[in-house]
Amino acid sequence: MTAGWINPKAPYDFTEGEWRDYKKNYPNLSWGEYRQMKEWDVENRMAKVSNKKYSFIEAYNNPIDPDHYYFEIEPWDFIHANKLDFAQGNVIKYICRYKNKNGIEDLKKAKQYIEMLIEKELNGKT
């Protein structure tokens, strides 16, 4: 930790580097979602089901109103109205868009998040 740096989320345990990464690269995630994503190593796990390195930064820099999200209830609204966590929200997102965006690749991503959730439930880490 850099001398003089005050942890803005004290008494939580994290480094200045983690805080800067969160603020710079993941401003759309809650702190809990960011920590869950890092703890579960989501970017590396998702890269295994995709042909390219998975990038949340790239995903959040894309347009807010893409063509593959036109539903009676938008996934974002459903996820937040039901207070779903990061992994649960991504299951909803990938299931909703697979027919209009990445097909089987999105179903594999949804499956990966479901497997992460099952693993955490079985290990009592929810």
N, C-alpha and C positions, 0 to 999 in steps of 0.2 A: 504494500500500500504506500502511495506517495505521501511524504510528510505534509501535514496540513490538510489532507483530504478528509472531509467529514462524510461519513456514510449517511446519505439522505433517507435511507429506509431503516435506520437503526431501530431495534437491536438485531436486525437480520444480518446473517453472515454472508458477505460477498465482497469481491474485490472491486477496486476502481475500474479495472479493465472490463469486468463484466458489466458494470454500470454504464460505462461509455459505449460498449457494444450494444447494449439494450437501447439506450437513448438514440444512438446513431442509426442502427440497422433495423430495429424492431419497434418503432414508435406506435404501431397499430396494435401491438399485443399488450395485454395487461402484464404486470410484473410476474404474477402467478403463471400465466401462459408461457412467458419467456423462460422461467425457471423449469417448468415442466418440459418444454421443448429441449432445453439443454440437458436436463437430467436423463431424459429418454433417448438422447442422441438422435433426434428426429431427422435432422438433415442427412446424416450418414445412412440411416436406415432407409429413408425414402430414396436416396440415390441408388440403392440396390434394386429397386423395382422400376427405375426409370433408366433411360439410355443416357441421361446427362446428370451432372451434379445438380442436386436440388437446391434452389436458392430462394429463401423466404424474402430476401431483399428484392430480388427480381419480381417475385410474385406480388409484393405490395407496391411496386412501382408501376404496375400495369394499370390500365384504365379502370375506374371504379364501376363502370356500367358496361361490362362486356356482353357480347351477343349470347353467350351460353348461360346467362342468368335472367331469364324471363319466365317467372313463375307467378302463380296467384299469391304465394307467400315467398318472398325472397329468402334464400338460405340465411343470409346475414340476420334478417329480422327474426327468423325462427330460432337461430342459435342464441341470440342475445335475449330474446323474450323468455326462453327456457333456461337461461343461465348455464348453458353447456360449457364444459371446459374445452381446452384447446384440441385435444384428440377427438372428443365427441363431435365438436364442430366441424373438424376436417372430414370425419366420416360422412356427415350430412352434405357438406360441400361437394365432395367427390362423387357421391351417389347421385346427387341432383344434376350434376353437369356432364356425366360421362357420355350420354348420348349425343350431346351437342359440342363436345370439345375433344377429349382425348380417348374416348372409347375404353377399351380393355385396360389401358395404362391407368386411367382414373379408378377403375374398379380394383386394380391391384393396389393402388395407393390407399383406397378405403379399407381394403382387406388388411393392409399393413397396420393401419391405425387400430382396427378392431383387434388384431393380434397383440398390439401393444397394450390395449385396454384389458384384454383377457390375461395377459402376463402379469400386469399390475394387480388385478383382482386376485389371481391365484397366489401372488406373493404378499397380499395384504398391504399394498402400497398405493391405495387410492386417495 
